[in-house]
Amino acid sequence: MQSTAVCPGSFDPITRGHLDIIRRASSLFERVIVLVVINRDKTPSFTVSERAAMIRACVQELPNVEVDSYEGLLVDYARAKGACAIVKGLRAVSDFEYEFQMALTNKKLLPEAETVFLATSTENMYLSSSLVKQIASFGGDISGFVPDIVAEMVQGRLGKSPCGRQ
């Protein structure tokens, strides 16, 4: 039986931190599904299809990684895909409380799947999609935080030139 893990997130946009977690998950599981989760409580800057396209462009060298999107309970998706694990990246202790609550809830709803927490690498501990978007909206350089193709899309959508000039 193939070991399948789901790596869920909003990925608005995908960052180097996300990619680090995805790459590491791809070395632990035979199949990794990066799942763009549709969250009605968030107002994303990019459509689901745009986010999925960004991710596909970034993971094309990982043959055991695929990209999908879903609106609904994560455990329903994981069950349908036969996933044995849900992979979540943790940046700081502040992430852990929320993610631990979600892991316990998911375990109750889908006992056959485990949540696997991967600690972020130290160079990505501070990094978030929100931070990337904020920097881009003020014309800052985001090239160190996201792959080039993502930087182009983010700058094209949100970017301003320095000093607020468009």
VENJOLIN-V22885 format. One record per backbone hydrogen bond with DSSP energy under -1.0 kcal/mol. NH is the residue of the N-H (numbers start at 1). CO is the residue of the C=O. Records with the same first field share a line. If there is no record, write none. Layout:
NH->CO ; CO
This chain:
5->31
6->85
7->33
9->35
16->145
19->15
20->16
21->17
22->18
23->19
24->20
25->21
26->22
28->25
29->25
31->3
32->64
33->5
34->66
35->7
36->68
37->9
38->70
42->39
51->47
52->48
53->49
54->50
55->51
56->52
57->53
58->54
59->55
62->59
65->62
66->32
68->34
70->36
77->73
78->74
79->75
80->76
81->77
82->79
83->78
84->4
85->4
86->114
87->6
88->116
90->118
95->92
96->92
97->93
99->95
100->96
101->97
102->98
103->99
104->100
105->101
106->102
107->103
108->104
109->105
110->106
113->110
114->84
116->86
118->88
120->90
124->121
125->122
127->124
132->128
133->129
134->130
135->131
136->132
137->133
139->136
140->135
145->142
146->142
151->147
152->148
153->149
154->150
155->151
156->152
157->153
158->154
159->155
160->136
161->165
164->161
165->162
